[in-house]
Amino acid sequence: MPMTTAEKRATFRGMHESGCFVLPNPWDIGSARALQHLGFKAIASTSAGFAWSIGKADNRVMLEDVLRHLTALCGACDLPVNADFEGGFAHKAEKVAANVALATKTGIAGLSIEDSTGDAAKPLYERAFAVERIKAARAAINADNSGALLTGRCEGFLVGQADLTMVVDRLQAYSEAGADCLYAPGIKTKEQISAVVKAMHPKPVNLLIGASGLSVAEAADLGVRRISVGGSLARTAWSGFMRAAREMAEKGTFTELGNGYSGGELNKMFS
């Protein structure tokens, strides 16, 4: 029997209490169902992967598009869904709260709020303002007793401010502001990861792993609770598509099509 939204949220929260799990990032209904078929216990949206699927660049998708996408993912599979909710699709804290309230109505089990501004000249929100945004997201989740899990993200390493002391300080502030899980995308070394995990203890830490990095076992040994892959699965799919399409366009040959996944297996998986 399918899980209710409340059951998905309780399950998702429980997954953060011990061990280490992979939270893969599908970009559409098909990829979400494929990940459930492969045995993953929860999934997360990817802002980049979804944007590319509708012909837009990352961080150029409208709130309404994302809400429809999240609703579709939550309805497509019987797994908890964590939302990559970017910066809350707003600057002011009260608007972030309003948008988070809309997001929880899609059925998500959790969401993340990041502190990047989108402004290259000033890529991170001022610390105090970033904290207010996390507090607002927390208040919105609490207001309807949804039980959704809130992840606070510091984007320092992704925007050229690879100051671990600053990142840890911000994450600790986001934790105090009500974030249940903490996330610093871009940290890679064992020393960086271990420092973040220790500073956030006992709250769980999400680790981003892309083209290279630690194994699940290695991350678990460092105390990481959750691993996500961002847009990497989508990029992998686009890689095969672009190789085959370029071959057809530039050479007039079709050999790359022979590397495609079995249509029969796909039909069997989705039947």
N, C-alpha and C positions, 0 to 999 in steps of 0.2 A: 504494500500500500504506500503511495507517495507520501513523502514527509510534508507536513504543513510548514508554513514560513517560520512559525515559532520553533518548531522542531529543528529546522535547518539552522536557525540562529543559535539554539542551545548546543547543537552538535558542533558548530563552527567554534563557538567559544570554548567548548571542551577540548577541541583539538589543540588549543594553545596552552593547555595546562601541563603537558609533558611531551617528551619526545621531539621529533623533528619531522615535518611533513612538507611535501612539494605541493605548491599551489600554482598549477600551470595556468597560462593566460590564453584562452581561446579568443577569437575575434568575431565569430558569428555562431549561429545555431548549430551548423554542422560540426564545426570544430569543438564546440562545447559537448555535443553528444558523443563525439569520438573519444574525448577525454574521459567521460563517464564510462564508456565502453571499456576503456583500458584500465579502469579500476581506481582512478583518482577519487579522492573523497571530498574534494572541494575545488572550486575554480575561482579565478579572478579575471575581471575584464582587463583589457589593455587599451589605453587611450590611443596609442600609436596604431596598433593592429586594427582597431575599429575604424579609425580615421582613414587609413589606407584603403580599407574595404569599401568605403563610400567615396573614394577619390579625393580625399582631403589630406593635408599635412597634419601631423600631430599638433595638438593644442589649437586646432582651428575648427573644432566641431562644436556645434551649439548645444546648450543644455537640453533642449527638447529632443535632439537626436540621441543624446546619451541616455535620457530617461526611457525612451522607447527601446533602445538597445538593451538596457538593463532589464526591463520588463520581459523582453524576448528571451534573454539568457535565463532568467529565473524560471520562466515557464517552459523552457525547452528541455530541462534535465532535472533530475531529482537530486541535486547537489546544492550545498550552500554556495552562494556567489558573493565574492568580495568585489566591490566596485573601485576601480581606479577613477576617483572623482576629481582628479587634477587639483586645482586650487579652490574647488567649490564653485567654480564658474561665477565668481564675484570677488570683489576686493573687500568691501566693508563686511564686518563681522555679522551684522544683522542679516545681510543678504546671503552670506554663506549659510547661516542657520536656516533661512527659508528654503534654500536649495537642498540642503541636507534632509530637511523634513520631506521634501518631494522625493528624494532618492529612496528614503526608507519605505515609501509607499510602493516602490516597484517590487519589493520582496527580497531585496538584498540581505545578506547575513552580516555584512560589514562594509566599510568604506574607508578610504584614505584621503587625507587632506594634506597638501604639500605647501611649502612656504616660498615657492618661486613666484616671481612677479610677471615673468614674460618680458621684462624690460632689460635689455642687455647692459644698459648703463647702471642699473641697480637691480640685480637679478634676484635678491632675496628681500622679503619684507623685513622691516625693522623688527627686532626680536619681540618687543612688547606687543606690537600689532599682530605678529604671527601667533603669539600666545592667545591673544583675544579671539582670533579666528578659530583656534582649537577649542577654546572655552565655548564659543558660540555653537560649534558643531556638536560638542558634548551636550549642551543644553537642549538642542533640537532633538537629539536621540532620546534624551531622558524625558522630554515633554510628552511623548506618546508611549513611553515604556516599551519601545520596540525591541530592546535587547540587542540591537545591532552593535557590532564591535568596531570601535574607532581606532584607526591607525594614524599616528602623527608622523609626517615625513619631513626630513631636512634634506634639501636638494643641494647643499653646499658642494659636494664632490661632483655633481653634474653640471654646475654652472661656473666651474673654475675657482671655487673657494674651498680648496681641499685642506681645510684647517680642522683637524680632528677634534681639538679642544673646543672650538666653536660649535662644531656639529654636536658633540656630546652635550654641551651646555644647553643647546636648543632642544635636543631630544629630552633631556631631563625636565626642562620647562614644559614641554608638551605633555610629558607624562603627568606632571603635577597639575596640568590644566585639564586632565581627564582622558588622555589617550590611553587605550588599553594595550596597544602594540606599537612598537617604535621601528622606524625604517629610515636608513640612510643609504639610498641607492648610490652606487659608485665606489663604496669601500670594497677593497679586494684582498688585501693582505691578511694573513692570520692575525697579525698584531693589531691591525685596525679593527677587525671583526671582534676579536676577543675583548678589546677595550670597550667597544660599544655594548657588547653583551653584559660585561661586568658592571658597567655604569648604569645600565637599565634594570638590572636584577632587582626584584623578581619578575618584572614584566617581560613578556616575550619580544624577541627581535626578529624582524623579517630581513632576509638577505636576498639581494638581487644577484642572480647568476646568469650570465649571457653566454657568449661564444666559448669562454674558457673560465676556469675557476675550480672551486672545490667540489668534491663529491658530496652527496647527502651525508655519508658517514663522517667525512671530515668536518662538514659544517656542524653536524650534531655534536661532535667531540668538542667544538668550540662553544657550545651552548646555544646555537641558533635554533629557534623553534620553528621557523617557517621560511621556505625558499620559494621565490617567484622568479619568473623568467622574462617579465615585461613583454616587449614586442618580438622576442627572439623566435618564437614559434611562427608568428606571422611572417617574419623576415625569411625564415627557412622555406616556407611555402612560396613566397614571392620569388625566392631564388630559383626554384625549379621552373616556375612559370616564365620568368624573364629569360632564362637560358633557352627554353624551348621556343618562346616567341621570337627572340632575337635570331635564333638559327633559321627559323622560317622566313623572317623579314630580310635577313642579310645574305643568307646562303641559298634559300629555296630548298632546304633539306629538312628532314623531320626525325633525325635519329634521337634527339633528346626525348621525344614522345615515348620512346621505348623504356624510359626510366620512370614512367608514371606509375602510381600505385594501382593495384588491380581494381578495375571497375566492379568485378564480381565480389571482391572482398568488401568494397565500399557498400554495395547493395545489400550484402549480407549483414553488415554492421548496422545499417540504417533501416533494415526491414523490421 
